[in-house]
Amino acid sequence: MSRFVETLLLASGLTLAACAPMPPQPSPPYTGQCDASKATWAVGKAATADVVERIRVETNSQVARVIKPGQPVTMDYLAARVNINVNERNAIISVTCG
């Protein structure tokens, strides 16, 4: 009887292990590079969430950063980041990469 119980427990454990969720697969590394020339249309527009996302997508950037006047920012250069510089009224004054 104990051999039967051991076999049953082993089979139950294997069955439960097969039902465990698979860990998420890592996304492939981003290999694109920002192209700010694709967002010249945005200068003068308000930096709304929709406009910022459209700029990010159209410039082939992984990250978009809105920079307000006087805001401190890091000086590191990231080829996959687009910088959206705005004025006091949140109007876009320039779009650059980095």
C-alpha positions as CSV (number, residue, x, y, z in Angstrom):
1,M,0.0,0.0,0.0
2,S,2.8,2.5,0.8
3,R,4.3,1.9,-2.7
4,F,1.0,2.9,-4.2
5,V,0.8,6.1,-2.1
6,E,4.4,7.0,-3.1
7,T,3.6,6.5,-6.8
8,L,0.4,8.5,-6.5
9,L,2.2,11.4,-4.8
10,L,5.0,11.4,-7.4
11,A,2.5,11.4,-10.2
12,S,0.5,14.2,-8.5
13,G,3.7,16.3,-8.1
14,L,4.7,15.8,-11.7
15,T,1.2,16.8,-12.9
16,L,1.2,20.0,-10.8
17,A,4.7,20.9,-12.0
18,A,3.5,20.7,-15.6
19,C,0.7,23.2,-14.8
20,A,3.1,25.8,-13.4
21,P,3.2,29.0,-15.5
22,M,6.3,29.5,-17.7
23,P,8.4,32.5,-16.8
24,P,8.1,35.4,-19.2
25,Q,10.6,35.4,-22.0
26,P,12.9,38.5,-22.1
27,S,12.2,40.8,-24.9
28,P,14.9,41.1,-27.5
29,P,17.3,44.1,-27.0
30,Y,16.3,47.3,-28.6
31,T,18.5,47.9,-31.6
32,G,16.9,51.0,-33.2
33,Q,18.2,54.5,-33.0
34,C,16.2,57.8,-32.6
35,D,15.7,60.0,-35.6
36,A,14.5,63.4,-34.5
37,S,13.9,64.6,-38.0
38,K,10.7,62.6,-38.2
39,A,9.1,64.8,-35.5
40,T,9.6,68.3,-36.9
41,W,5.8,68.4,-37.3
42,A,5.5,68.6,-33.5
43,V,7.2,71.9,-32.9
44,G,4.6,74.4,-31.7
45,K,2.1,71.7,-30.6
46,A,1.2,71.0,-26.9
47,A,3.1,68.1,-25.4
48,T,0.1,66.0,-24.5
49,A,0.5,62.3,-23.7
50,D,-0.8,61.4,-27.2
51,V,1.6,63.8,-29.0
52,V,4.6,62.5,-26.9
53,E,3.7,58.9,-27.6
54,R,3.4,59.6,-31.4
55,I,6.8,61.4,-31.3
56,R,8.3,58.4,-29.5
57,V,6.9,55.9,-32.1
58,E,7.7,58.0,-35.2
59,T,11.3,58.7,-34.1
60,N,11.9,55.0,-33.5
61,S,12.7,55.7,-29.8
62,Q,12.4,53.4,-26.9
63,V,11.9,56.3,-24.4
64,A,10.5,59.8,-24.6
65,R,11.6,62.5,-22.1
66,V,9.8,65.8,-21.8
67,I,12.1,68.5,-20.6
68,K,10.6,71.7,-19.0
69,P,12.5,75.0,-18.7
70,G,15.0,74.9,-15.8
71,Q,14.4,71.2,-15.2
72,P,17.6,69.3,-14.3
73,V,18.3,66.3,-16.5
74,T,21.0,63.8,-16.7
75,M,23.6,64.4,-19.4
76,D,24.0,60.8,-20.4
77,Y,23.4,60.0,-24.1
78,L,21.0,57.3,-25.0
79,A,20.6,56.6,-28.7
80,A,17.1,55.2,-28.1
81,R,15.8,58.2,-26.3
82,V,14.0,61.2,-27.7
83,N,14.1,64.5,-25.8
84,I,11.1,66.8,-26.2
85,N,11.9,70.3,-25.0
86,V,8.9,72.5,-24.0
87,N,8.4,76.1,-23.0
88,E,6.5,77.4,-20.0
89,R,3.1,76.8,-21.7
90,N,4.0,73.2,-22.5
91,A,4.4,73.9,-26.2
92,I,7.1,71.9,-27.9
93,I,10.1,74.0,-28.9
94,S,12.5,71.3,-30.1
95,V,12.9,67.5,-30.5
96,T,16.3,66.0,-30.2
97,C,17.8,62.5,-29.6
98,G,19.9,61.4,-26.7
